[in-house]
């Protein structure tokens, strides 16, 4: 794992509607020839855990998204291959997993 981060549910900057809780993970891909296979495996694992994944868009084949009903609401999942160096978009890839959770009801 290269990076991990989490943000708890919180009020927005101006105190209006709460922002969603989020969890993110970024993984190094040691063997770049396996990048596509790792993406497919991650999507298949998510589906086996009950995430309803959509087909990737034709112009974004390295990005997959899905949703799942969770106790407090709907979770949104994205699984993608992203450039290690944004200045080299065709360079080495990393696996990025991001989950957003609907805010808990207030009141």
N, C-alpha and C positions, 0 to 999 in steps of 0.2 A: 504494500500500500504506500502510495506517495503522499496522499493528503486525506484528511478526514475533518469534517466540520458539521456542526449542528447548531441550529438556531431555534430556541423555544418560541412558542406562540407569544406575540407581543402586540401592544398597541402600535398603531401607525404613528408616523412622525407628528401628525397634527391631532392625535388622540381620537381619530374616527374609528372605523372598523378595524378589528385586530388583524394582524398579518399572520399568515400560515406558519406553522412550525415546519422546519426543513432539516433534512439530513443529506449529506453528500459524501461520496467516497470516490477517490481517484486511484487507479491501479496502474502500475508500470507493466508494460507488456515486454517481457524479456526477448521473446522470439517474434519479431514483427511479422513473419510469415503466418503466424497463428492469430493475428489480430481479428480477422473476420470470424474465424471459428470461435474465439472467445466471446465475441459479441453475440453470436448465435446461441452459444451455450448459456450465456447470462439471460437472454430473452426466454429461452426454453425453461430455465430454472424459475424465473419469475412466473411464467405461465403455470408451472407445476405447483406453485405456491398460491394460486388463485388470482393472479393479476391478469386482467383482460387486456392483452397487448394488441395494438393496432399494427397494420402493415406499414412499414416505412414509406415515406413519400419518395417518388421516383427521383426527385432532385436532392433528397437527403437520405441516401441508403445507409449511412452510418449512424442514424438516429432512430430510436424506437421509443414509443411511449405507451403507457397503459394506465389503467385505473383499477381500484379495488375498494369495495365497501369495507370500512373499518369501524370499530365501535363508535368513535366520535363523528364519523362522516366519511367522505371519500378521500382516498389517498391517490396522488398522481405520481407516477413513476416515469423517469426517463433513463434510458440506457444508451450510451453513445460512445463512438470512437472519436476522440478529439486529438488535435495536433499537440504534441508535447511542447513545441515552440510555435506560438501563434504566427510568428513571422515566417514560418515554413509550413504552410498548410498541407503540403504533400509529403512532409517529413514523417518521422516516427510518430506512432499513435499511442494513446493511452486510453484505458477504459474508464468512463465516467458514469457513475450511478447517482441519481438525484431523486429524492422523494419529498413531496410536499403534502402536508396534511391539512384538511379543512380545519378552520379554527373551531375550537370548542364553543358551544353556545354560551352566551353570557346571560347572567340574570337569573 
